[in-house]
Amino acid sequence: MIMGTVTVPIIVVGAVDASLDEKMALIQVALLASALSTLLQLYAIGRMGAKLPTIFGVGFAYVPTLTAVGAQYGIAGILGAQVIGGLAMMIVGLFIKRIRNLFPPVVAGTVVLVIGLSLYDIAINYMAGGVGSESHGSVQNWTVAIVTLVVVLLVSQFARGFLQLASIICGIGVGYLLAMFYGMVDFSAIGEAHWFTAPKPLAFGMEFHSAAIISMVIICVINSVQTIGDLSATTVGGMNRELSDRELFGGLLGNGFCTTVGSIFGALPTASFSQNVGIVAMTKVISRYVLALAALFMLVAGFIPKFGALMTTIPYPVLGGATIIVFGMITMTGIKLITKDEMSSRNVTIVSLSLALSMGIYAVPDSIGKFPDMFQLVAGGSPIVIAAFVSFTLNLLLPKKTLADEERERRQIELKMSS
């Protein structure tokens, strides 16, 4: 939970070229937001919160959109768009019963698949040392990244129990020690950081840009679909029952509320942590008290800037080696979602066309270079927007045919041809 939470602001800071103080502040607020959003989901306030054993935190799914918006409008542009995105989440929660059927697995899975694919360049650049680094692409950077990755793989595949679940932390630990040996770790930020501080509202400013808002609203709505899946997996896998309407409504409403309010203090948007859902399903530990202890640990860490400063000392190759496997898992999650539906010609068309257009334009941004600037940011800055639009639209327009329907049509055509 910690590494997933702090890595997102570190990636965003790299995209917006923020200062070290801003980097530390974003990490601090991310820890606080993750803790408070988890506590809200565990115990609820009024109708907000699912009251389920689930972990929420700053999510990786937002990274492509955050980096695209941040590169254009800075942190203030991200936070302004996030206010509207959080409100969109709450609206989805209010009407979730009526619109849930508009996001079948073939649509949600396509978007999640594209999210994973669009994160690979970030991981590779980190493994190489970070964009703009003087040592970018050096053998030393790749050695640290590969060692980190190998440790994560070995621990996740051959260890058992808690050690297996902590494979990413083990990999980062070994990679960090190797980076220290190479002299790649700078501890000066820890000495300069305070022992205690509280976040200040509007410390990063807040700006509202239509292109940024459109991008953020789309990814927030899509993330709501992921939240539905994670909450459902929690109740089915950990509690052997279906998700109730009250839990679904409260979970989405609470996540939207935290995303909106968090933006005032500089916290990036929150999401359900799928990896923690897997832990709950595997261990069957569904005590909210246990998960609350994890949230309280995050809360304390969020008030201690020296902890945030320690996180900033992790070299980029270590982060890249540890996160590339996480990004790969996101991709596989998308594939699993897609294959929940039949692989009919209709569904294959939806996935393939959405994937081709979104990743193609993302790879060749000049292909829409003559379009208005707002369209370029919304459509070209992040492939998620195009994937969501194309898959959603095709799902509505294409006639719904099962494999059985297609086979029946094929036989009818063969009979007509033979006669």
Order of alpha helices (4+ residues) and beta strands (2+ residues): alpha-alpha-beta-alpha-alpha-alpha-alpha-alpha-alpha-alpha-alpha-alpha-alpha-beta-alpha-alpha-alpha-alpha-alpha-alpha-alpha
